[in-house]
Amino acid sequence: MKKKKISCTALQSSIYLAPDELRHCCKRFFYKGEMKGDVQIFPVKKNEEIKIENIIKEKKKLVKEINQKKVTPCTGCPHLVLDDWDDIENLNIKHLSIEAHSVCSMKCTYCSDVYYGGKKPNYDLKKILKDFTDNNCFSKTVDVAWGGGEPLLLENFETLITDLTNKIKPYSNMIYSNAIKYSKVIESFLKSNRAKLTTSIDAGNLETFKRIRGVRGFERVFENLKKYNDAAKKNIIIKYILTDGNYDKENIDGFLSKIKEYNLENCSFQISADFKFENINQEAFDNALYLYKNLKEFNNLSTFFDYHLKPKVKKHIENILKSKNEKMITNLNTLCDISQLKNSNVIIWGAGDTGRELMTKSFLLKHYNVNINFFVDKYKADQLMYNNLKIKKPNEIKKFNSPIIIASTAFNSEIYNEIIAMGIKKTRIIDSLFL
């Protein structure tokens, strides 16, 4: 039963399996100058049994406390939304992140202590995955992420991912590997569209890579990515996390040069920022846009800012618009003509967290007096979003000429291709970088 209340997708339907705890999310945010997030469901002691009913109990308890206006670990989180949410009576996992160990072959400067230190799971990972499967805890559209430490160093990783994938057939299967080690199983998954691989580079030369990632292996990572790409020719995301000492032009140009050298231009590209940064400075902002512009020349459809960087960029842009600095606004419009949205009606494709935040928290949409006609989501059609905005089926966009904003990061290219396949002109699709 749906009720109007404050919650978020993670609280409702996500589980993060860490070595010694279960978490609701991996989102981090700043509230009153303090970094918060990574909200715990409960700790897990050595050999302790994880009970599904206890997960449900803790999720219900936290949502109740949030709506009672109590101070909780979620207080101040920008992802909380007042909307019609289901009561949490059963476990319906739409996102499962398997971070069950912190054994890694790198020690990155930006990494949290949570993700390194050589911890192994306090519980039987195979058993909890079986329990979730046997009790029908997975949504039909569940997405799974494999990370934590280095997935290839997780005991029985290749068997676990194969068994779980065959049983639940996830909508999305993301592997976060540093690519120091090569896996024929990962190669097979990439080739058969059963998984995507994300690898972070974060440097444009050997010295910076060693300083940021804590090991030598710059060329080996590129060699392994090329090997994956030569075999699969798809499903590879290359990431660049902006952090102290790597967002200068020399490193970014070096990174772009390496992408060309190893023939990786067809890959998808994700630009991020150190989660410890509350804001980004002007140099990081300028060079993030410079990197974005150059990577889009490689792959226009699949180059994006992630949820760590995008809010920081949006905040920076908001300050520029408030300052009414015409020169800086003109520079923004060379990348994305955001002013074309002024007084327009738009369609938003995507009724998840990103879509909700566009509707309720986008400064730019409010600044340019943009009205939302309706949302599109093939899995939520005929439902209502907050403020009674309708969610419609994809074919409905053919009846209108409104600009379309894609409110999805992970599935941006898939949605873009679906829109084009419907015969919609690509000029209707707005670059949502700043939104």
VOGU-3710 file (C-alpha; in Angstrom, 3 decimals, decimal comma):
1> mkkkkiscta> 0,000/0,000/0,000  1,362/3,398/-1,009  1,395/6,310/1,407  2,553/9,907/1,120  5,759/10,080/3,119  9,445/10,939/2,987  11,750/8,182/1,791  14,151/7,300/-1,029  14,744/4,429/-3,410  17,683/3,130/-1,369
11> lqssiylapd> 15,724/2,958/1,883  12,853/1,259/0,109  14,672/-1,333/-1,915  18,496/-1,321/-1,756  20,966/-3,448/0,201  24,726/-3,016/0,423  26,621/-6,028/1,752  29,808/-4,775/3,447  32,300/-7,035/5,301  30,917/-6,367/8,787
21> elrhcckrff> 27,621/-4,563/8,214  24,652/-4,143/5,912  23,883/-0,656/4,608  20,908/1,054/3,016  23,058/3,097/0,642  26,493/4,259/-0,407  25,467/7,879/-0,940  27,508/10,511/0,865  26,408/14,084/1,450  27,383/17,131/3,467
31> ykgemkgdvq> 25,050/18,487/6,127  26,058/21,541/8,153  29,652/21,051/7,024  29,797/17,413/8,114  30,019/14,484/5,711  27,290/11,919/6,255  25,913/8,893/4,421  26,718/5,192/4,017  23,715/4,631/6,284  23,895/1,364/8,190
41> ifpvkkneei> 21,073/-1,173/8,417  22,851/-3,128/11,143  26,341/-4,453/11,990  27,144/-8,123/11,440  29,368/-10,011/13,879  31,572/-12,949/12,906  29,482/-15,946/11,780  26,258/-14,118/12,648  23,199/-15,142/10,641  21,613/-12,405/8,542
51> kieniikekk> 17,831/-12,596/8,803  15,603/-11,094/6,136  12,947/-10,098/8,675  15,531/-8,017/10,546  16,415/-6,120/7,363  12,725/-5,302/6,824  12,348/-4,283/10,473  15,274/-1,843/10,341  14,175/-0,292/7,049  10,655/0,288/8,381
61> klvkeinqkk> 12,029/1,745/11,610  14,280/4,273/9,850  11,564/5,453/7,451  9,187/5,876/10,405  11,736/7,942/12,359  12,426/10,150/9,330  8,721/10,897/9,006  8,458/11,588/12,732  11,034/14,348/12,117  13,563/12,639/14,373
71> vtpctgcphl> 17,283/13,194/13,866  18,593/10,153/11,971  21,697/9,280/9,925  19,624/10,434/6,916  18,962/13,939/8,262  19,927/16,466/5,598  20,188/13,930/2,783  19,274/15,526/-0,584  17,944/12,207/-1,890  14,993/12,101/0,506
81> vlddwddien> 11,739/12,883/-1,288  8,119/13,343/-0,193  6,179/11,029/-2,477  3,830/8,047/-2,572  5,979/5,185/-1,294  5,054/1,562/-0,653  4,970/0,356/2,932  7,985/-1,902/3,511  6,288/-5,171/4,365  8,457/-7,416/2,195
91> lnikhlsiea> 11,983/-7,266/0,886  11,859/-6,274/-2,776  15,482/-5,664/-3,706  15,916/-3,403/-6,715  19,592/-2,729/-6,089  22,066/-5,127/-4,479  25,660/-4,013/-4,005  28,045/-6,798/-3,071  30,928/-5,147/-1,207  31,459/-8,165/1,008
101> hsvcsmkcty> 35,223/-7,796/1,324  37,803/-5,007/1,387  40,750/-6,947/-0,001  42,293/-4,836/-2,757  45,421/-4,690/-4,875  45,402/-0,873/-4,699  45,195/1,776/-2,000  43,759/4,892/-3,595  44,136/8,279/-1,930  40,426/9,034/-2,262
111> csdvyyggkk> 39,221/5,678/-0,959  37,308/5,371/2,293  38,709/3,214/5,101  35,531/1,166/4,662  36,828/-0,146/1,346  40,316/-1,323/2,221  42,081/-3,086/5,031  41,834/-6,707/3,975  38,529/-7,521/5,672  36,657/-10,626/4,578
121> pnydlkkilk> 32,904/-11,093/5,080  31,743/-11,952/8,606  28,961/-14,024/7,055  28,460/-16,733/4,463  27,974/-14,688/1,289  26,825/-17,671/-0,758  24,156/-18,439/1,861  22,714/-14,934/2,070  22,491/-14,722/-1,723  20,696/-18,091/-1,713
131> dftdnncfsk> 18,342/-16,898/1,033  17,455/-13,783/-0,991  16,820/-15,936/-4,071  14,848/-18,682/-2,301  12,610/-16,115/-0,598  11,894/-14,200/-3,830  13,498/-11,047/-2,494  14,693/-9,782/-5,868  12,685/-7,437/-8,068  12,309/-8,457/-11,705
141> tvdvawggge> 14,288/-5,334/-12,585  17,012/-5,761/-9,949  20,455/-4,394/-10,682  23,543/-5,892/-9,038  26,924/-4,283/-8,389  30,130/-6,147/-7,512  32,713/-4,024/-5,745  34,029/-3,427/-2,245  37,680/-4,263/-2,526  38,749/-5,789/-5,828
151> plllenfetl> 35,999/-8,232/-6,937  38,512/-10,601/-8,519  40,095/-11,042/-5,083  36,774/-12,042/-3,503  36,736/-15,750/-2,712  34,794/-17,669/-5,387  33,863/-14,439/-7,206  33,627/-16,017/-10,650  31,408/-18,845/-9,359  29,242/-16,445/-7,327
161> itdltnkikp> 28,593/-14,034/-10,170  27,867/-16,862/-12,586  25,433/-18,636/-10,254  23,590/-15,469/-9,180  23,326/-14,157/-12,737  21,930/-17,460/-14,016  19,343/-17,559/-11,218  17,981/-14,011/-11,122  19,005/-12,633/-14,551  19,534/-9,072/-13,288
171> ysnmiysnai> 18,501/-6,120/-15,420  21,978/-4,713/-14,835  25,158/-6,399/-13,601  27,987/-3,933/-12,870  31,514/-5,071/-12,008  33,818/-2,458/-10,439  37,331/-3,800/-11,054  40,659/-1,976/-11,133  41,688/-4,189/-14,103  45,102/-5,022/-12,656
181> kyskviesfl> 44,080/-8,667/-12,971  42,401/-10,089/-16,087  39,416/-12,431/-16,006  38,151/-14,625/-18,833  34,822/-14,864/-16,976  34,427/-11,076/-17,013  35,378/-11,110/-20,685  32,656/-13,669/-21,354  30,075/-11,639/-19,423  30,949/-8,495/-21,389
191> ksnrakltts> 30,689/-10,282/-24,727  27,308/-11,816/-23,881  25,815/-8,562/-22,479  25,472/-10,115/-19,024  27,597/-7,452/-17,300  29,321/-4,113/-17,629  32,792/-3,318/-16,330  33,754/-0,008/-14,694  37,440/0,754/-14,208  38,821/3,981/-12,773
201> idagnletfk> 42,076/5,391/-14,196  42,376/8,809/-12,470  45,689/9,778/-14,050  47,360/10,735/-17,277  50,859/9,456/-16,515  52,778/6,837/-14,525  53,770/9,153/-11,687  50,282/10,441/-10,963  48,812/6,936/-11,198  51,317/5,652/-8,621
211> rirgvrgfer> 50,594/8,597/-6,315  46,784/8,362/-6,604  46,273/4,584/-6,899  49,121/3,531/-4,610  50,691/0,998/-7,019  52,504/0,773/-10,304  50,285/-0,594/-13,032  49,278/2,309/-15,250  50,131/0,566/-18,520  48,864/-2,824/-17,322
221> vfenlkkynd> 45,414/-1,400/-16,638  45,237/0,079/-20,129  46,517/-3,179/-21,631  43,835/-5,216/-19,843  41,112/-2,757/-20,804  42,230/-3,001/-24,414  42,132/-6,789/-24,159  38,566/-6,678/-22,788  37,564/-4,149/-25,432  39,136/-6,095/-28,307
231> aakkniiiky> 37,196/-9,174/-27,180  33,834/-7,589/-26,333  33,827/-4,216/-28,099  31,158/-3,023/-25,634  30,054/-2,773/-21,989  33,190/-1,020/-20,688  33,017/2,191/-18,647  36,256/4,077/-18,018  36,122/6,406/-15,038  38,156/9,448/-14,027
241> iltdgnydke> 37,797/10,623/-10,410  38,904/14,223/-9,903  40,986/14,444/-6,752  43,957/16,412/-5,413  46,822/16,262/-7,885  45,115/14,859/-10,997  42,720/17,428/-12,459  45,389/19,590/-14,128  45,401/19,874/-17,930  48,603/17,823/-18,233
251> nidgflskik> 47,028/14,762/-16,607  43,741/15,138/-18,446  45,468/15,504/-21,804  47,654/12,499/-20,962  44,563/10,447/-20,109  42,872/11,435/-23,382  46,023/10,519/-25,270  46,113/7,057/-23,632  42,484/6,428/-24,588  43,457/7,017/-28,207
261> eynlencsfq> 46,688/5,013/-27,955  44,849/1,918/-26,717  41,892/2,354/-29,107  39,356/2,742/-26,305  37,345/5,575/-27,874  34,248/3,377/-28,201  34,004/2,871/-24,414  31,648/4,781/-22,134  33,196/7,440/-19,898  32,273/8,493/-16,378
271> isadfkfeni> 33,667/11,596/-14,680  33,523/11,698/-10,892  34,951/13,615/-7,939  36,532/12,700/-4,627  33,615/12,143/-2,225  35,573/14,052/0,433  35,178/17,284/-1,584  32,200/19,312/-0,396  32,663/21,656/-3,360  34,937/21,898/-6,387
281> nqeafdnaly> 37,139/24,876/-7,167  37,185/26,798/-10,434  40,117/24,835/-11,876  38,434/21,500/-11,178  35,172/22,826/-12,630  36,814/24,152/-15,798  38,843/21,002/-16,366  35,895/18,708/-15,632  34,034/20,447/-18,456  37,142/20,306/-20,646
291> lyknlkefnn> 37,414/16,554/-20,043  33,682/16,100/-20,655  33,812/17,991/-23,960  36,785/15,970/-25,233  35,386/12,598/-24,129  32,070/13,383/-25,825  33,987/13,608/-29,090  34,863/9,927/-28,540  31,414/8,809/-27,367  28,671/11,422/-27,457
301> lstffdyhlk> 26,022/9,092/-26,029  27,847/7,621/-23,068  29,895/10,333/-21,400  28,482/11,533/-18,101  29,093/12,989/-14,652  28,262/10,620/-11,790  26,294/11,360/-8,605  29,450/12,477/-6,741  30,417/15,148/-9,272  27,106/16,273/-10,744
311> pkvkkhieni> 25,708/17,949/-7,580  28,968/19,841/-7,151  28,891/21,012/-10,774  25,229/22,024/-10,473  25,998/24,018/-7,329  28,870/25,774/-9,118  26,613/26,608/-12,081  23,903/27,887/-9,762  26,435/30,323/-8,282  27,441/31,452/-11,796
321> lksknekmit> 23,832/32,119/-12,810  23,131/33,971/-9,580  26,213/36,129/-10,191  24,850/37,006/-13,680  28,365/36,751/-15,101  27,540/36,827/-18,821  30,984/35,662/-19,925  30,821/32,549/-17,757  27,221/31,838/-18,800  28,250/32,092/-22,453
331> nlntlcdisq> 31,060/29,615/-21,802  28,541/27,189/-20,293  26,339/27,438/-23,344  29,184/26,384/-25,640  28,813/22,935/-24,054  25,083/22,845/-23,464  22,668/25,565/-24,528  20,772/25,524/-21,261  19,123/28,860/-22,018  17,122/27,201/-24,836
341> lknsnviiwg> 14,969/25,665/-22,099  13,642/29,080/-21,037  9,832/29,051/-20,653  9,624/25,629/-22,300  7,670/22,444/-21,625  9,749/19,286/-21,302  9,298/15,540/-21,036  11,491/13,710/-18,534  12,377/10,099/-19,365  13,080/8,350/-16,082
351> agdtgrelmt> 10,911/8,246/-12,957  13,558/7,168/-10,452  15,669/9,197/-8,030  17,187/11,370/-10,774  13,768/12,205/-12,166  12,404/13,045/-8,724  15,344/15,336/-7,999  14,902/17,115/-11,341  11,278/17,753/-10,462  11,836/18,963/-6,920
361> ksfllkhynv> 15,370/20,309/-6,671  16,639/21,489/-10,068  17,647/25,136/-9,758  17,980/25,424/-13,531  14,467/24,240/-14,301  13,107/26,795/-11,853  15,527/29,513/-13,033  14,410/29,142/-16,660  10,731/28,611/-15,804  10,635/25,117/-17,295
371> ninffvdkyk> 7,391/23,172/-17,017  7,321/19,359/-16,925  4,634/17,885/-19,192  4,966/14,322/-17,929  7,425/11,533/-17,150  8,211/8,463/-19,220  9,121/5,134/-17,649  8,275/1,786/-19,227  8,257/0,064/-15,816  6,084/2,648/-14,005
381> adqlmynnlk> 3,657/3,708/-16,730  0,199/4,841/-15,588  1,453/5,716/-12,103  1,745/9,221/-10,674  4,818/11,141/-9,596  4,838/13,780/-6,858  2,407/16,677/-7,560  0,267/14,211/-9,567  2,446/14,373/-12,678  1,695/11,385/-14,865
391> ikkpneikkf> 4,143/8,649/-15,852  3,432/7,538/-19,407  4,557/4,858/-21,813  7,452/5,635/-24,206  5,205/5,900/-27,288  3,506/8,942/-25,774  6,479/11,148/-26,689  5,484/10,820/-30,373  2,374/12,897/-29,676  4,399/15,936/-28,565
401> nspiiiasta> 7,242/18,106/-29,818  8,597/18,991/-26,375  12,312/18,677/-25,569  13,218/15,420/-23,827  15,513/15,193/-20,798  16,974/11,778/-19,999  16,943/11,371/-16,208  19,264/8,399/-15,956  22,996/7,958/-15,690  23,493/4,219/-15,923
411> fnseiyneii> 21,062/3,757/-18,828  21,537/7,057/-20,646  22,785/5,538/-23,896  20,148/2,785/-23,921  17,352/5,343/-23,499  18,890/7,640/-26,114  19,047/4,806/-28,639  15,465/3,796/-27,853  14,270/7,355/-28,483  16,103/7,537/-31,820
421> amgikktrii> 14,758/4,099/-32,809  11,248/5,507/-32,333  11,934/8,042/-35,070  12,359/11,012/-32,723  14,794/13,682/-33,925  17,925/13,792/-31,798  17,642/17,594/-31,623  14,772/17,099/-29,160  17,062/15,391/-26,641  18,572/17,893/-24,215
431> dslfl> 22,015/17,304/-22,730  21,143/16,881/-19,051  24,696/17,510/-17,816  23,783/20,603/-15,824  20,285/19,603/-14,796
//
